[in-house]
Amino acid sequence: MLKPGKTFKLSKTTKRMIALMKGATAEQRNQYKRMMIDAQLCSEIVVKPEKKDRQPRGTSNYQVTETSAVSVE
């Protein structure tokens, strides 16, 4: 589970939603707030894509030169 750091700021929209929750108990507001903090932390994670190799794929053997890839049988 992710934890917010010292510089974490909850979005203004979420703060407004929590403030406008009518008829909700403190426990319900705290649960909603924790859920929104988790969602915001998860949305800030950046997934780096894997590097792809540039070699041709297939079942044949390839002979690679500077200008082309030729199938060798």
Legacy VTK file of the C-alpha trace (Angstrom):
# vtk DataFile Version 3.0
C-alpha trace
ASCII
DATASET POLYDATA
POINTS 73 float
0.000 0.000 0.000
1.301 3.423 -0.912
1.678 6.129 1.681
1.585 9.870 1.032
4.802 11.770 1.660
5.365 15.116 3.339
4.638 17.040 0.144
1.390 15.225 -0.761
-1.572 17.496 -1.473
-5.096 16.214 -1.898
-6.844 17.687 -4.930
-9.232 20.598 -4.421
-12.072 18.660 -6.017
-11.714 15.831 -3.520
-11.521 18.246 -0.603
-14.694 19.928 -1.827
-16.505 16.596 -2.131
-15.541 15.638 1.429
-16.697 19.007 2.774
-20.071 18.725 1.020
-20.891 15.194 2.225
-24.231 15.625 4.027
-25.428 13.095 6.553
-22.139 11.190 6.507
-20.471 10.208 9.741
-16.853 11.057 10.468
-15.966 7.408 9.858
-17.542 7.486 6.395
-15.747 10.726 5.511
-12.417 9.304 6.682
-12.956 6.138 4.660
-13.805 8.171 1.533
-10.780 10.425 2.094
-8.427 7.416 2.446
-9.885 5.907 -0.721
-9.311 9.146 -2.668
-5.730 9.450 -1.358
-4.996 5.887 -2.534
-6.533 6.609 -5.936
-4.511 9.802 -6.378
-1.265 8.070 -5.379
-1.920 5.200 -7.805
-2.676 7.608 -10.648
0.702 9.314 -10.191
2.661 6.101 -10.847
4.369 6.151 -14.255
4.828 2.772 -15.933
7.890 2.605 -18.167
7.458 0.486 -21.315
9.898 -2.330 -21.997
12.575 -1.749 -24.608
11.925 -3.696 -27.787
14.739 -5.260 -29.738
14.940 -4.241 -33.374
15.718 -7.679 -34.829
13.190 -9.324 -37.130
11.065 -12.081 -35.645
9.960 -15.363 -37.146
10.829 -19.031 -37.449
13.372 -18.615 -40.259
17.036 -17.851 -39.872
17.963 -14.337 -40.859
21.197 -12.944 -42.167
21.365 -9.310 -41.141
23.414 -6.738 -43.040
23.600 -2.975 -42.639
20.836 -2.377 -45.161
18.554 -5.442 -44.954
17.594 -8.718 -43.318
17.481 -11.715 -45.650
15.982 -15.104 -44.858
18.493 -17.935 -45.135
17.310 -21.537 -45.602
LINES 1 74
73 0 1 2 3 4 5 6 7 8 9 10 11 12 13 14 15 16 17 18 19 20 21 22 23 24 25 26 27 28 29 30 31 32 33 34 35 36 37 38 39 40 41 42 43 44 45 46 47 48 49 50 51 52 53 54 55 56 57 58 59 60 61 62 63 64 65 66 67 68 69 70 71 72
